[in-house]
Amino acid sequence: MRRTLSLAFAVAAVATVATPGVSAAATPTTVRWGPCPADVAASPGLECSTLDVPLDYRHPDGRKIEIAISRLASTKPAQRRGVLLTNQGGPGLTGLDFPATLVNSHLPQSVRDTYDVIGFDPRGVGHSTPVTCDLTPEQKARGNFPPYADSAADVAKQAGTAKTVAGQCATSRTAWMLPYITTANSARDMDRIRAALGEPKLSYDGVSYGTYLGAVYTTLFPERSDRIVLDSNLGPGGYDVTAMRLFARGLQDRFPDFATFAAAHPEYGLGTTPEQVTAKYFDLASRLDRTPVQGFNGTLFRGATSSFVYNDVTLPLLAEIWQALDTDQPLPPFPPASDPGNAMSSRLYTICGDSRWPRSVPTYQRDVALDGIRYPLLGGVTANIGPCAFWPTAPVEPQVHIGDRGPSDVLMVQNLRDPGTPLIGAQKLRRAFGDRARMVTADQGGHGVYLFSKNTCANDAITTFLTTGRRPSHDLACAAEPS
């Protein structure tokens, strides 16, 4: 959920892998709640703790790592149903303060009364035993996206950079964790949190990458899943090479909303029709590829555009950035960003460890040529080669297969024009779940539905499900509402 310039800005499933039961997990007496770390935003009632979990669940009595957890407890014992675990996405984003973020975003009191709202830093992230790739300041400044590739030679050049980063991850002081920072293991950590809190089941609200984490959890532990909300959905393959390339599809779907906005505000000087605004995008990107302005090159410009169309409220800021770059005027101020080193490193550990990425440079050269035509706004970036192509370890287990086995307890929610997790991926996940899921779509753009949009139809459907367990009897299409 949190936006930064850098990344954005910037089983067959696991039936073959032993999954520890409650008897092997922590007991309720393990959790000792207390103050949260000093760098977690203070919020009334938010308390924190830690939990030891196995590094490798195939050897549950072996080496342990630490998971940091937080809680906003229900104050209505008579109405309390259980716990609502939350994840704001990433991978690589912290989560201790996410319960407070939800409350500050007007989480309904009925939901707060129904659950203890639980946050956690996933394994490898933040205050959970963190990982590193020893990224340099220059590597951090490049963000999560590779540079724009306009040719096969550009891809070949980027391959050297990507191989260097993969090598740094492999030789870092946390390389011993490389094979085990995976979505499946984070899902198993969630079940350890559930057991440590003494709960027979857990409910869940996951956003963006958090939808894949929730899908994996409810696949591995269907009998321990209560009410599962998946908001802004990745496809059933998670954050794999397909999802990376779909960022380009997402911007292609969402960009017309920004072009319409900018054309309606001629004071920005970006054009008076959506077509003129679109032409300005390509003009600015090409100019910045040749000559960066105020630290902005073409790749950063494309990434900033992708990032700032995540929410309608940032469209004016994006228009101001374009205007400043177009006229070489001072850039508007940005929200301060924290050091992205751990976020970027843990993201790599997770996505490179979850699935097998193509290892052939010609494969990426072919994809860049194809996506540059199919999705010209961003395709030359998101199809380019990254460190996963040179990852030093293979996945330690088969990828979890998301399917339709289990109770019908999943509610998916999705904007039609989502730049980060496009509708096409959500539709694939919906088909994979079959009758386990219902999907609510909202006719709007942006990334994140619940509490982060004003679509009453979609928001009410989620609140009703979390508080009563009632879902729409069929998939529900919510019409556009005035902003």
Buried (B, 14 or more C-beta within 10 A) or exposed (E): BBBBBBBBBBBEBBEEBEBBEBEBBBEEEBBEEEEBEEEBEEBEEBBBBBBEBBBBBBEBEEEEBBBBBBBBBBEEEEEBBBBBBBBBBBBBBBBBBBBBBBBEEEBBEBBBBBBBBBBBBBBBBBBBBBBBBBBEEEBBEBBBBBBBBBEBEBBBEBBEBBBEBBBBBBEBEBBEBBBBBBBBBBBBBBBBBBBBBBBEBBBBBBBBBBBBBBBBBBBBBBEBBBBBBBBBBBBBBBBBBBBBBBBBBBBBBBBBBBBEBBBEEEEBBBBEEBEEBBBBBEEBBEBBBEEBBEEBBBBBBBBBBBBBBBBBEBBBBBBBBBBBBBEEEEBEEEEEBEEBBBBBBBBBBBBBBBBEBBEEBEBBBBBBBEBBEBBBBBBBBBBBBBBBBBBBBEBBBBBBBBBEEBEEBBBBBBBBBBBBBBBBBBBBBBEBBEEBBBBBBBBBBBBBBBBBBEBEBBBEBBBBBBBEEEBBEEEBBBEEBEE
